[in-house]
Amino acid sequence: MIRPEKMVPAQSGMAETVWRDVCAAAEKAAENEPKLLGMLDDVVLSRTSLGNAVAVRLARKLSRRDMNRDELEPLIRTLLKANPMVVDCMAADLRAVVERDAACHNVLEPLLFFKGFHALATYRVAHILWQEGRHLLALLFQSVSSEVFGVDIHPAAQIGCGILLDHGTGFVVGETAIIENNVSMLHEVTLGGTGKEKGDARHPIVRSGVLIGAGAKVLGRVEIGECAKIAASSVVLNNVAAHTTVAGVPAVTVATDTACCDTPALGMHQSIDAEL
C-alpha cells in the first residue's frame, strides 16, 4: 500500500532555492570556461526558472525526428508549469545528487551532465502525461529515454522525491513499482516482475531511506522496508524488513539493527558487515 505522505517533496518551493544555486554556479562556470557559454546561456542564464531550464535540457537531449526540440521544449515547459510540485521533486533530486554523490560538486553539474538525473526528470514528465491519459505520448518519452540514457522507467510507476539514480545505466523500473522519498539506487538495478502476470501489484515497493547497490534485482511484489540496504548484485525475491541489510543470490539477511536511526540512502555506505 502506498503512503501519500512519502510521495511529496519534503519542502514545497524547493525549486526556487535550488534555482538560485544553479544560476550562481552557471555564472561562475561561464567565467571559468568560455567555451561552454553557449550551452550555459541556452539552458540556464537566459531562463527564469528551474522548470524552464529542465525543459530546455531535456529537449536538447531527447529531440528526434519523431518530435524535435521546437515541439518538445514548449510541451515539457507547459507540463512543468502546470505541475510545480513535480519541479520541486526535480529540485530535491538535484539536491540529493549533490549531497550523496562524492563526484558531484554543485547542482549545475547534474542538471547539465548526469544522465541519472536526466532519465529521472524524463520519467517525471512522462508520468504527468500518463496521469492525464496521454499514454502513447508518455510511452514515447519512455522509449526515447531508454535509447538516450540507457534507463527504462515505465511512466505509470510511482516515484517519490529526493531520488539519487547514480550513473543510471541499465536501470529498469516496472509499471506498478512504487518508490518512496529519499531512496538511492545505483546502475543496473531492476525493480521488475516475475513473469507475464497481469494486475496492479506486480512490481516492488521500496520504502523511504533505502539504498540499493549496483546490479541488484528486486523481483515481484515484495516490499523493501524503510532504511533497508540491498547489497550489490543481490537478487531479492522476498520482503526485506526495515533497517535490515540483505545480500546474495537469493538475498538473505546479513545484518539487522532495529534501533538504527541511520538512513542508508543518505549515507551511501555499502558495507555488509554482519551484525546478527
C-alpha positions, 0 to 999 in steps of 0.5 A: 500500500502506498503512503501519500505522505512519502510521495511529496517533496519534503519542502514545497518551493524547493525549486526556487532555492535550488534555482538560485544555486544553479544560476550562481554556479552557471555564472561562475562556470561561464567565467571559468570556461568560455567555451561552454557559454553557449550551452550555459546561456541556452539552458540556464542564464537566459531562463527564469526558472528551474522548470524552464531550464529542465525543459530546455535540457531535456529537449536538447537531449531527447529531440528526434525526428519523431518530435524535435526540440521546437515541439518538445521544449514548449510541451515539457515547459507547459507540463512543468508549469502546470505541475510545480510540485513535480519541479520541486521533486526535480529540485530535491533530486538535484539536491540529493545528487549533490549531497550523496554523490562524492563526484558531484560538486554543485547542482549545475553539474547534474542538471547539465551532465548526469544522465541519472538525473536526466532519465529521472526528470524524463520519467517525471514528465512522462508520468504527468502525461500518463496521469492525464491519459496521454499514454502513447505520448508518455510511452514515447518519452519512455522509449526515447529515454531508454535509447538516450540514457540507457534507463527504462522507467515505465511512466505509470510507476510511482516515484517519490522525491529526493531520488539519487539514480547514480550513473543510471545505466541499465536501470529498469523500473516496472509499471506498478513499482512504487518508490518512496522519498529519499531512496538511492539506487545505483546502475543496473538495478531492476525493480521488475516482475516475475513473469507475464502476470497481469494486475496492479501489484506486480512490481516492488515497493521500496520504502523511504531511506533505502539504498540499493547497490549496483546490479541488484534485482528486486523481483515481484511484489515484495516490499523493501522496508524503510532504511533497508540496504540491498547489497550489490548484485543481490537478487531479492525475491522476498520482503526485506524488513526495515533497517535490515541489510540483505545480500546474495543470490537469493538475498538473505539477511546479513545484518539487522539493527532495529534501533538504527536511526541511520538512513542508508540512502543518505549515507551511501555506505555499502558495507555488509558487515554482519551484525546478527 
